[in-house]
């Protein structure tokens, strides 16, 4: 499963925390995986979206998308096409 926690996005498979992604300045309201399970996006009250490319061995690459005029409360990706 996945949860938005405070200013971090977290992965909780089988009820065990395995990784947190930090970067937002305010509360995270939504998260979404791409259809391949290789990228995780999070939307926040800080009016930004962060995208993490999840790589083997736990390494990640991060991108921040700014310029939203309000809180990013919902994210949705195409279930048939990766982004």
N, C-alpha and C positions, 0 to 999 in steps of 0.2 A: 504494500500500500504506500501511499505518499501523503504527506501532511504539510501544510504551511504553518510554520511555528515562528511567531514573533518576526524577527528580521532575517530568519534563515529558512531555507527550504530543506526538508529532510526526507530521507528514504527509510522506510520501516518495513522491509519484507518480513513476514512471519512474526511481527511484533517486536523486532529487534532493530534498533537504530544502527545503520551501517555508515551513513555519511550525512554531513550537513554542508550546505552551500551558503556561504555568507556573502553579503554585498549590499543588500538593501539598507536604506537608512531608516525606514519605517516598516510597519507591519506588512507581512506578505498575505495577500488575500487569495491568490490562485496560483496553481501550478499545472503544467501540462507536458507530457512526453510527446516526442515526435513518433511516427508510426514504426520506426525501426528501433526505438528505445535507446538511441544514441545521443539525444539532446533533450535537455530539461529546460523549460522556460518558467519563469515566475513573475507574477505581476504584483505590484505593491502600492500602498497608500502614498509612497514617495514619488508617484507619477512616472515610474519607470518599469521596463521589462528587462529582465536579465536572462540570457540564454547561456547554458553551460553545455559544452560538448563533452560528454562523459567518455573517457578513454580507458583502455585497459590499465591495470595497476593503480586505479583510483585517481589518475591525473585528470585534470579538467582544464578546458580553455573557456574563457568567459567573454561575453559581449554584452554591453549595456545599450538599450534602446531608450533614448530620452525624447522629450518633446510632447508627451501626452499632457492634456490640459486638466486632467483629474486623476483620481485614483484608478488604477488598473485592477478591476474587480473580477474580470473574466478573461480567460484565454481559451482559444480553440484552434486546433490544427486539423489539417485534412487527414482523415484516417487512412487514405490510400496513397498519399504522396508525402515524402519526407521534406522537411525544411531545414 
